[in-house]
Amino acid sequence: MSLSTLNSPNIYPVILCGGSGSRLWPLSREERPKQFQQLFSEYSMLQETVKRVSDSDVFQAPVIVTDKKFWFIGSDQLADIGVEPGLTILEPQRRNTAAAIALAALAIEVDDPEGLMLVLPSDHLIRNSKALHIAAQMGARAAAHGSLVTFGTPANRPEIGYGYIRQGKKLAYGLTCFEVDAFIEKPDLNTAGEMLETGGHFWNSGIFMFKAKKILDELQKYAPDILEHCVEAFQTGSNENGVIKPSAEAFSRVPYISIDHAVMEKTKDAVVVTIDIGWKDIGSWQSLAECMDTDDAGNAAIGDTIMVDCSGLHVHGSDRLIAAVGLDNLVIVDTADALLVMRKECSQDVRKVVAQLKHEDREVAKLHRKVYRPWGSYEGVHWGLQHQVKHIVVAPGEKLSLQYHHHRSEHWTIVRGVAEVTLDDDVLILKPDESVYIPLGAVHRIYNPGTAPVHLIEVQVGTYLGEDDIVRLEDIYGRVEDTSAPLAAE
């Protein structure tokens, strides 16, 4: 697919969408992390990010770089806001931002080596889109002349959770464009306070701009091993209708390193554009709480909440009423299958909970009660020692994999829509209030041939009900090779 439609330099938003967001558990989980969650509006963070750079007079169609397992979530969310990516790059595994940016640059360079990449994390809050556009235009002038541009946002308090940029000599590309004097790792509190008092230091927003060809040249100079393996993965992978799938084998050899450490801290061409775009990295529940509107007692709430004699609470509810009495400075997060209660200053320690859950192989670390799949969704309804019940929704035109199980049988009852069911050599048409029994070991599949979703109730019975008991024989979503992995349902 050709990306270039206008004279260079075109600006290509490159949206990095592969993070796990473990510090925002239980809302953010491994299979549906924070960038796909609605934290501030009716739109997810990914949708908000893409909407900020959707002005076709300024930007080309976005390039989405994401983990392959998030492809269907991302594509569905972009379709919901009427955006079609110029390219989608599906990383076989996470290798940090240097690899993600290298792949995007390789893809853009094919058609437009002079094209400018505006690299944006998908999980940051930016309240002032107009200021972002002004900053991007300033950065474009510097990047077009061969600079590697990073964007610094004003530091208004000592912050130990962000990296800093110290500005150098003023440049002619704009009123707030400077050479980078130094990148400073996340400091201790005293150092952060000294930098704030001294001035000339800005938070590193993780937003970048450079020519596709320039960043590849700099990777070759400072991180040739990253570039070498990314080139191999890119060239030996596939590209079908603008969906790029790098070679998993080659990509596994790419070092795990950020673009900051690989290039930006070493290059002699780093430039910083400093501008207040209302930026915040939503990396923890405390940082999220700081972005919420509060009452006179400093309480912020989402959902059905009653607070009596409370102060400094951040409550994030779902379906149930949450009542709090006489509590201070807490975060309370309630989901369908997990409740988190902690003091705000312990927000960074949520990852310890997630680590323990993973150590115990608890699905609640990875999956929500309602799980989204390429074909639709399923939601657990009831569990027992040798049975479980699910509500499954199959989207119009979609089908589950052709599969069988070693340890369980299943009963499917259609409650809405019309389904086509394959059961060994038979093909059945089932309507509402009709059901089928699928014996252990039987090859089966369900397909929705209609224009409305199919809803069914699945009852599983067996000695082992784990989601890794799925042997896929055919799958239109390319998951046959993953039959040994716990991919979570059909």
C-alpha positions in Angstrom: 0.0 0.0 0.0 1.4 3.4 -0.9 1.5 5.9 1.9 2.7 9.0 0.1 -0.1 11.1 -1.5 1.4 14.6 -1.1 4.7 16.3 -1.7 7.2 15.6 1.1 7.6 16.2 3.9 4.5 14.5 4.9 3.8 13.9 8.6 2.9 10.3 9.6 1.6 9.8 13.1 3.1 6.6 14.4 1.0 5.4 17.3 2.8 3.0 19.7 0.2 0.7 21.1 1.9 -2.3 22.8 2.2 -1.6 26.5 0.7 -3.8 29.3 -0.3 -1.1 31.8 0.1 -3.4 34.8 0.0 -0.5 37.3 -3.6 0.2 36.4 -4.8 -3.3 37.3 -7.6 -4.4 37.7 -9.0 -2.1 35.0 -6.0 -2.6 32.7 -5.0 -6.3 32.1 -2.6 -8.1 29.9 -5.1 -9.0 27.3 -6.8 -5.6 27.3 -4.4 -3.0 28.7 -5.1 0.7 29.5 -4.7 2.1 25.9 -8.0 0.2 25.1 -9.8 1.4 28.1 -12.2 4.4 28.4 -10.5 6.4 31.2 -11.6 10.0 30.5 -14.4 10.0 28.0 -16.5 7.7 25.8 -13.4 7.0 23.8 -10.5 4.7 24.7 -7.0 6.2 25.1 -6.1 4.8 21.7 -9.1 6.4 20.1 -8.3 9.7 21.8 -4.7 9.6 20.6 -5.7 8.9 17.0 -8.4 11.6 17.0 -5.8 14.2 18.0 -3.9 13.6 14.8 -6.8 12.9 12.4 -6.7 16.3 10.6 -5.9 15.2 7.0 -4.8 18.7 6.2 -1.9 18.2 8.6 -1.3 14.5 9.0 -1.2 11.4 6.8 -3.2 8.3 7.9 -1.8 6.9 11.1 0.7 4.0 11.3 -0.3 1.7 14.2 2.4 -0.4 15.9 1.0 -2.9 18.3 1.3 -6.4 19.7 -0.2 -9.0 17.3 -2.6 -10.1 19.9 -4.1 -6.6 20.1 -4.8 -6.3 16.4 -8.5 -7.1 16.5 -9.1 -4.8 19.5 -7.3 -1.9 17.9 -8.8 -2.3 14.4 -12.3 -2.5 15.9 -11.8 0.6 18.0 -10.4 2.6 15.0 -13.3 1.4 12.9 -15.7 2.7 15.6 -14.3 6.3 15.1 -14.2 6.0 11.3 -10.3 5.8 11.0 -8.5 3.5 8.6 -4.8 3.2 9.4 -2.3 3.8 6.6 -0.3 0.8 7.9 -0.6 -1.6 10.9 2.5 -3.3 12.1 1.9 -6.3 14.3 4.9 -7.1 16.6 5.3 -10.8 17.3 6.5 -9.8 20.8 7.3 -6.7 22.8 10.8 -5.4 22.2 10.4 -1.8 23.5 10.3 1.5 21.5 13.5 1.3 19.5 12.3 -1.8 17.7 8.8 -0.4 17.2 10.1 2.8 15.8 12.6 1.0 13.6 9.8 -1.1 12.0 7.6 1.9 11.4 10.5 3.8 9.8 11.3 0.9 7.5 7.7 0.7 6.4 7.4 4.5 5.8 10.8 4.7 4.1 9.6 2.3 1.3 7.3 5.0 -0.2 8.5 8.2 1.5 12.1 8.2 3.0 11.8 12.0 3.6 8.5 11.6 5.4 8.4 12.8 9.0 7.3 10.4 11.8 5.4 11.9 14.7 5.8 9.2 17.3 3.0 9.1 20.0 2.4 6.7 22.8 -1.2 5.6 22.8 -1.7 5.8 26.5 -0.8 9.4 27.4 -3.3 12.2 28.2 -3.0 15.3 26.1 -5.6 17.9 26.9 -4.6 20.6 24.4 -4.7 19.1 20.8 -4.2 22.6 19.3 -1.0 23.1 21.2 0.2 19.6 20.0 -0.4 20.7 16.4 1.6 23.9 17.0 4.4 21.8 18.6 4.3 19.3 15.7 4.6 22.1 13.1 7.6 23.6 15.0 9.1 20.1 15.3 8.6 19.5 11.6 10.8 22.4 10.7 13.6 21.0 12.7 13.1 17.4 11.7 13.0 18.4 8.0 16.5 19.7 8.4 17.8 16.5 9.9 17.1 16.9 13.7 15.8 14.3 16.0 13.1 16.1 17.8 11.8 15.3 21.3 9.0 17.2 23.0 9.4 18.5 26.5 6.5 19.6 28.7 6.9 22.1 31.6 7.7 20.5 35.0 5.4 22.1 37.6 6.5 20.0 40.6 9.3 17.7 41.6 8.5 14.4 39.9 10.6 11.2 40.3 8.5 9.1 37.9 9.4 11.0 34.7 12.7 11.5 32.9 13.8 15.1 32.2 15.4 17.0 29.4 17.7 20.0 30.0 17.5 22.6 27.3 20.6 24.0 25.5 21.1 26.7 23.0 18.0 28.3 21.4 17.4 27.4 17.7 15.8 29.2 14.8 13.1 26.7 14.1 10.6 28.2 16.6 10.3 30.2 19.8 10.6 27.2 22.1 13.0 25.0 20.1 16.4 24.3 21.7 19.3 22.0 21.4 19.2 19.2 24.0 21.9 19.7 26.6 21.2 16.5 28.4 18.7 13.7 29.0 18.3 13.0 32.7 17.0 9.6 34.0 14.2 9.6 36.6 15.8 11.6 39.5 15.5 11.3 43.2 13.3 13.9 44.9 16.0 16.3 45.9 17.5 16.4 42.4 14.0 16.9 40.9 13.4 19.8 43.3 16.8 21.4 42.3 16.0 21.1 38.6 12.6 22.7 39.1 14.2 25.6 41.0 17.0 26.1 38.5 14.6 26.1 35.5 15.4 25.0 31.9 14.4 21.4 32.7 11.3 19.7 31.1 9.6 16.4 31.5 10.4 14.0 28.7 7.0 13.3 27.1 8.1 10.3 25.0 6.8 12.0 21.9 9.3 12.3 19.0 9.6 13.5 15.4 12.2 12.7 12.8 12.6 11.7 9.2 12.1 8.0 8.5 15.5 7.9 6.8 17.2 9.9 9.5 16.2 7.7 12.4 17.3 4.6 10.4 20.7 6.2 9.8 21.0 7.0 13.5 20.0 3.4 14.5 22.7 2.1 12.1 25.2 4.4 13.8 24.3 3.8 17.4 22.3 0.6 17.6 23.2 -1.5 14.5 22.1 -4.8 16.1 18.6 -3.4 16.6 18.4 -2.3 13.0 19.9 -5.4 11.6 17.4 -7.7 13.2 14.5 -5.4 12.5 15.4 -5.2 8.8 15.6 -9.0 8.7 12.2 -9.3 10.4 10.7 -6.7 8.1 12.0 -8.2 4.9 11.2 -11.8 5.8 7.8 -11.0 7.2 4.5 -10.4 5.3 2.6 -7.4 4.1 -1.0 -8.0 3.2 -3.3 -5.0 2.5 -1.2 -2.7 4.7 -1.0 -5.2 7.6 2.7 -5.9 8.2 3.7 -9.0 10.2 7.4 -9.1 10.8 9.1 -12.5 11.1 8.8 -13.8 14.7 12.1 -15.7 14.5 14.1 -12.7 13.4 12.3 -10.2 15.7 13.0 -12.4 18.7 16.7 -11.5 18.3 16.1 -7.7 18.6 17.5 -6.3 21.9 14.9 -5.0 24.3 15.7 -1.3 24.6 14.0 2.1 24.4 14.6 4.6 21.6 15.9 7.0 24.3 18.7 4.7 25.3 19.4 3.3 21.8 19.6 6.7 20.0 18.3 9.9 21.6 20.9 10.0 24.5 23.7 9.4 22.0 22.9 11.4 18.9 24.4 14.8 18.2 21.3 16.0 16.5 18.8 15.9 19.3 16.4 18.9 19.6 13.7 19.7 22.1 10.5 21.5 21.5 9.1 22.8 24.8 5.4 23.5 24.9 2.5 22.9 27.3 0.2 20.5 25.6 -1.6 19.4 28.9 0.4 16.2 28.9 0.4 13.5 31.5 1.7 9.9 31.4 -1.1 7.9 33.0 1.2 5.3 34.6 -0.6 4.7 37.9 -3.8 5.1 39.8 -2.4 8.1 41.6 -1.5 9.9 38.3 -5.0 9.1 37.0 -6.5 10.5 40.2 -4.6 13.7 39.7 -6.5 14.2 36.3 -10.0 13.8 37.8 -12.4 16.5 38.9 -12.8 16.5 42.6 -15.3 17.7 45.2 -14.5 20.1 48.0 -13.0 17.2 50.1 -10.7 16.2 47.2 -12.8 13.1 46.3 -13.1 11.9 42.7 -15.5 9.1 41.6 -16.6 7.2 38.6 -19.7 5.1 38.9 -22.4 4.8 41.5 -20.7 6.1 44.7 -21.7 7.4 48.1 -18.9 8.9 50.3 -19.5 10.0 53.9 -16.8 11.8 55.9 -14.2 10.9 53.3 -11.4 12.9 51.8 -8.8 12.4 49.0 -10.6 9.2 47.7 -10.4 8.1 44.1 -13.2 5.6 43.5 -13.6 3.8 40.1 -16.7 1.7 40.1 -18.4 -0.5 37.5 -21.9 -1.9 38.0 -22.2 -2.0 41.8 -22.8 0.7 44.3 -19.7 1.6 46.3 -20.2 3.2 49.7 -17.2 4.6 51.7 -17.4 6.0 55.2 -14.6 7.8 57.1 -11.8 7.0 54.7 -8.9 9.1 53.5 -6.3 9.1 50.7 -7.4 5.8 49.2 -7.8 4.4 45.7 -10.8 2.0 45.3 -11.2 0.2 42.0 -14.1 -2.2 41.6 -14.5 -4.5 38.6 -16.7 -7.6 37.9 -14.1 -10.0 39.3 -11.6 -8.0 41.3 -11.5 -5.2 43.9 -8.4 -3.1 44.6 -8.1 -1.0 47.8 -4.8 0.9 48.5 -3.3 4.1 49.7 -2.5 6.5 46.9 1.2 6.6 47.7 1.3 2.8 47.1 0.2 3.1 43.4 3.5 1.9 42.0 3.2 -1.3 44.0 0.1 -2.6 42.1 2.5 -4.3 39.8 3.6 -6.5 42.7 0.0 -7.7 43.0 0.0 -8.5 39.3 3.3 -10.3 39.6 1.9 -12.5 42.4 -1.3 -13.3 40.4 0.9 -14.3 37.4 3.1 -16.5 39.7 -0.1 -18.2 40.9 -1.3 -18.5 37.3 -4.5 -16.6 38.0 -6.4 -15.6 34.9 -7.5 -12.4 36.6 -4.1 -11.0 35.9 -4.6 -11.3 32.2 -8.3 -11.4 31.5 -11.4 -9.5 32.4 -14.7 -11.3 33.2 -15.8 -10.2 29.7 -13.1 -11.2 27.1 -13.0 -9.8 23.6 -11.9 -12.0 20.7 -11.6 -11.4 16.9 -15.0 -13.1 16.4 -16.9 -11.4 19.3 -16.8 -11.9 23.0 -17.5 -14.2 25.9 -18.3 -13.7 29.5 -18.1 -16.1 32.4 -21.4 -16.6 34.2 -20.9 -19.5 36.6 -18.1 -21.9 37.7 -17.9 -25.2 39.5 -15.3 -27.9 40.0 -16.2 -29.7 36.8 -18.4 -27.2 34.9 -18.6 -23.6 33.8 -21.1 -21.5 32.0 -20.4 -18.7 29.5 -22.4 -16.2 27.5 -20.9 -16.0 24.0 -21.5 -13.4 21.4 -20.5 -14.1 17.8 -20.4 -11.0 15.6 -22.1 -11.0 12.1 -20.0 -12.8 9.5 -17.5 -14.2 12.0 -16.7 -17.7 13.0 -14.8 -19.5 15.8 -12.0 -21.8 14.9 -12.6 -25.4 13.8 -11.5 -27.2 17.0 -11.9 -30.0 19.5 -11.2 -30.6 23.2 -9.4 -33.4 25.1 -11.0 -32.9 28.5 -14.5 -31.4 28.1 -17.8 -31.7 26.4 -20.1 -28.7 25.6 -23.7 -27.8 25.3 -24.6 -24.8 23.2 -28.1 -23.1 23.4 -28.9 -20.3 21.0 -30.8 -17.4 22.7 -30.6 -14.8 19.9 -29.8 -14.9 16.2 -29.3 -17.8 13.8 -26.2 -19.9 13.9 -24.5 -22.4 11.6 -22.9 -25.1 13.6 -20.4 -27.6 12.3 -20.3 -30.9 14.3 -17.9 -33.5 12.9 -19.4 -34.2 9.4 -22.8 -32.5 10.0 -23.8 -28.8 9.5 -26.7 -27.6 11.6 -28.8 -24.4 11.5 -29.8 -23.4 15.0 -32.4 -20.8 15.9 -33.3 -19.3 19.3 -34.2 -21.9 22.0 -32.5 -24.7 20.0 -29.4 -26.4 21.3 -26.7 -28.9 20.4 -24.5 -31.3 22.4 -20.8 -31.4 21.5 -19.2 -34.6 22.9 -15.6 -34.7 24.1 -13.3 -34.9 21.1 -15.9 -33.9 18.5 -14.7 -31.4 15.9 -16.9 -28.3 16.0 -17.3 -24.7 15.0 -19.9 -22.0 15.1 -20.5 -19.4 12.4 -22.8 -16.4 12.3 -24.0 -16.1 8.7 -26.4 -13.3 9.5 -26.4 -9.5 10.0 -27.1 -9.5 13.7 -25.0 -10.9 16.6 -25.6 -14.5 17.7 -25.9 -15.0 21.4 -25.5 -18.4 23.0 -25.1 -20.0 26.4 -22.3 -22.5 26.6 -22.1 -25.1 29.4 -18.8 -26.9 29.6 -18.5 -30.1 31.6 -15.2 -32.0 32.1 -12.3 -32.9 34.3 -10.2 -30.0 33.1 -11.7 -26.7 31.9 -8.6 -24.6 31.2 -8.6 -22.4 28.1 -5.5 -24.2 26.8 -7.6 -27.3 26.1 -8.3 -26.1 22.5 -6.8 -27.9 19.5 -7.4 -25.7 16.4 -7.6 -27.3 13.0 -8.6 -24.2 11.0 -8.8 -20.6 12.0 -9.4 -17.5 9.9 -7.5 -15.3 12.4 -4.2 -17.2 12.0 -4.2 -18.8 15.5 -3.7 -22.4 14.5 0.0 -22.2 15.4 -0.9 -21.2 19.0 -2.9 -24.3 20.0 -0.7 -24.9 23.0 -1.1 -21.4 24.4 -3.9 -20.3 26.8 -5.6 -18.1 24.3 -8.9 -17.8 26.2 -11.7 -19.5 24.5 -12.5 -20.8 21.1 
